[in-house]
Amino acid sequence: MLSKEKLARISELSRKSKTTGLSMEEAKEQSSLRKEYLETFRSTMRDTIESVKVIDPDGNDVTPSKVQEAKKGKFLN
């Protein structure tokens, strides 16, 4: 998870880019922070999806095969 300071900086740079514009250094920083944010988001989302288990009303495991395969691959590594 990204720190509160980094999230605040992303928001600050976004607001500034819409009003006064960013310097080259700020644009590079913004790009770097966005990339880090997306990597963290994707990793968290992947972990969440891989931990899901779907059970139908009869109590049968109906978890999609792609999720089951991802779980197996994760535990083998």
Order of alpha helices (4+ residues) and beta strands (2+ residues): alpha-alpha-alpha
